Structures are given as structure tokens and as C-alpha cells.
Amino acid sequence: MNETVRSEHAGTSKKKGSAKEPTRTNDPARTTANILEVAIAEFSLKGLAGARIDEIAAETHTSKRMIYYYFGSKEGLYLAALEESYRRVRETESGLHLDDLAPVAALQRLVEFTFDHHHGNENYVRLVMAENINHGQFLAQSQSIQALNVPAISAIERLYRRGLEDGIFRPGLDPIDIHASISALCFFNVSNRYTFGLIFKRNMGAPDVLAQRKRTIVDMVLRFVKV
């Protein structure tokens, strides 16, 4: 690692007496976070096959050697980018405090959050689409993806159970199916926005269209779950 650090910053000169600024190589967490940020954008735009480590290295002011040191390979970086993308959405979901809301309000907040998240994070949607093109083969190698997504289903299980106890939600529904329905409706609005908008001559990114779609999706999910 020391040799890598020296080679990364060889030739960098500083005036005598000037304070030494911390470098990425002296802060592994910052370095890897920066690499992941750029990698997510690169892989979401070009997919695994089209993305280039050289371009990621140039954008992050590191080197291929440094990237391989932290992530092992291009595939390792791609998998890390996938995991980080899922981790971010689940971390944000955990801050919704759904357990503090009545069941209907909690479900509405979850749907609205999912819609807003997907709309504001096209890279996430595109990256998931890319991994589906790969038939999920790289995500299947993840040691953490299952644990990352358990809280999402657990939150729905809890709010659904409370709704059942209150006689508000109809029985016999599967929390994973509820999650899939929410994801599908919100995901489509991003993944198919260009083709759908072109075919039906509608700007899917227009504020009024987005607001109407959000209301419609919330209404659909609530009508599906409520008695």
C-alpha cells in the first residue's frame, strides 16, 4: 500500500512551511466513497461492459492500480457500486419512521418516498436495469445484499400487520408482493419515461405529470391493500 501511495502522488510539490493537505490515499474511506460515486454514474450510463476503469480513475484522480487495490477488479467495483446503491435507498427508508405513523399514513409515505427516490436517482434505476440485463449474476455474488433488503420487507410486514389488527387492510396479502407492486409502479416511471413519453406525446418529467402519477400510484396501492 505504501508503494502505491507514493506512486500515486509522486511529483507533487509543496512550498516549504505550507500545511500538508490530506490526500485521498491518506483517507481510504473518502477515497473509496469517491470512487464508488463516480463508478455508480459510469456503470449506470454504460453498463458493466461499456464502463471503463481508466475513465473512473481519471475522474477520481486516482489510478487503475488504486481502484484494483480497493475493489479487486472491474467486476468487484461494479458489485460494490450495486451494493452501495441499494444501501443508500435502504438507509434513507429507515429514516421514514413508519412505525410512528398510522398504517395508511405509513404506507402512503413509503409509496411517496419510493416514487420521489426513483425520480431523483435515475442512476439507481439504470444500474438495477443493467444488472437485470446480466440476469443478476453479479448481485448473486454479494455477501450483504440479502441483509441490506431485509429491513424494507420488515417495515412493510409491521405496518401491514398493524393495518390488519385495525381492520383497515384486507387479509391474505404478501408483504413482498406489496413491495414488488410499489417498486414496479415507481420504477416504470423512470425506466420507461422516454419511450412512454415519446409514444404517447407526454412529458413524463413535467411537474404536473409527476404529481399526477404520484397521486395515482399512491391511490392504486392503497386501494389494493385496504378493505
N, C-alpha and C positions, 0 to 999 in steps of 0.2 A: 504493500500500500504506500510506504514512504517513497519508493522509487516512482510510483505513479504520480503521487502528489508533486514531486519535484519536477517530473517531466511535463506535467500539466501547466506549471507556472514558471518554467524556465524562461529566462529572458525578461521577466517582469521587473522593472527597476523602480526604486522608490528613493526620494530625496532623503538625505541623512536627517535624522531627527524627526521625520514625519511619523505619525502614528500608523502602525500597521493595521490595515483594514482586514477583517476576517474574510477568508475566501471560501468558496463552496466546498473545497476539498477539506477545510477545517471544520465543516459543519455538514456531516453526512446526511442528517435529516433534511436540511434545507436543500442539499444537492439532489437527493432522490425525489423530493417533492417537486422541485423544478423540472426534473427530467420527466416525471410522471405527468405533470401538467401539459407539457409540450407533446409527449407521446400520445396522450388521450386525443388531442386535437389531430395529430398526424394520422393515427390509426383510424379515427372516426372518419376522416376525409378520404383516405386512400385504402383502408383495409390493411390486413397483415401483409399481403403480397405486394401491395403498391408502396407501403411506407418504407422510408429509407433511414437507417440509423445515422448515416452521415448528416442528413438534414436535421435530425433531432439533436445530434451533437453540436452542430453549428448554431442552432437556435438557443441551446442552453449554455454555450460557451464552454463545453467540456470536450470529450473525445470519445470515440468508439470504445477505446480501452477502458475508460472510466465507466461508461454505460455497461459494458460487459462485466466489469468488476462488481457492480452493484446488482445486476439483474441476470447475469449468466449468458444470455443470448437475446436475439431479437424476439424469439418466441416467449422468453421469460419476461421481457419488458412488456410485451403485448398482454400476457396474462396478468401481470401486475397492474396494468392500466385498466383492464376489465374489473379486477377486484377493487381497485380504488374507486372506480365509477359506481359500483354497487355500494361500497362502504359509505360514500358521501350521501347517497339518497337515503340509506337506512339510518344514518346518523341524524339527518335532518328530520326524518319521520319521528324519531324518538323524542324530538323536542315539541311535538304537536300536543302532548299531554291529553291524549284521547280519553284516558281513564277518568279525567276530571270533568268530562262533558257527558251530557245525557246521550243515550245510544244513537238517536237520529242525528243530533248535532255532531257527534263524534264521526259518524260515517260521512256526513256531508263535508266536514273539514278534511277528512282523508281524501275524498274524491277531488275536492278543490285543490288540495296540495299537490296531488298526483298530476292533475291537469296543468297546473302552473309550473311544476318542476319540469315536466317533459317539454312544455313550450319554451321554457327558459334554458334548457340544457339539451340542445339538439345533438351535441357531441355524444351524450349518453345514449340517446336513441339510435344514432348511427352506429355506435360501437356495438350495441346489442344486436342490431341488424347484421353487422359484419360477422359477429360470432355465430349467428344463426346460419349464415351462408357457409360457415365452417362446420355446421352441424353440432356446434357446442363442444367440439373435440378438445379445445384448449381449456375452456372453463371446467370441463370434466376432470382436469388435472389439478384443479385448485384444492388446497387443503382447508380453505377458510370460507368458501362460497356458501356452503350449507349453513354454517353458523351465522354468517352475515345476514341471511334472509329469514332465519327463524323468528326474530322479533316482529317482522312485518306480519307474519301469519298469526303470531300470538296476540298481537294487538287487535286483529280482526276477530279472532276467537273470543276475546274478552268482551269486546263491545257487542258482538252478536249474541253471546250468552246473556248479557245484561238486557238486551232487547227482547230476547225470548222470555226471560223472567218477568219483564214488564208487560208482556203480551203485545208488544209492538211489532216484533219481527215474526215472520212465519217460520215454522219449524221445517227441518229436513234439508237445510242449505249447508253447503260445504264451504268453510272459510277460504280454502284455497281457490275454489271456484269463484267466490266473491272477489278475491284478489285478482284473479285472472280477468274477470269481466271489467273491473276498474282499469287495470293495466291496458287491456286491449282497446277500450274506448279512448283512453287518453293518448296511447301510443300512436294510434292511427292518425290522429290529428296532426302529428308531426311527421311520421314516416311517409304518409301519403299526401302531404299538403300540396306538393307541386303537381303531381299527376291529377289528383282530385280537383284541385283548383283550376287546372288547365281545361280539363274535360267539361266541367260544369260552369266555367267562367265566373268563378268566385274567388276572391282574395281571402284565403284561409288564415292569413296573418293580420287581417284588418281588425281593429279593436272591437267593433260591433259584432263581427262574425265570431271572434274568440269568445266574447262574453255570452253570446247566444249558445255556442257549442258547450261552454262550461255549464250553463244552466240546464241544457238538455241532458248532458251526461249525468249530472247530479240527480236530476229528476228520474232518469231511467234506472239508475242504481237504487235509489230509494224506493221507487215503485216495485222493483224486483224483490227487495228484501222485506218491505213492510207487509203487514197483514192486509 
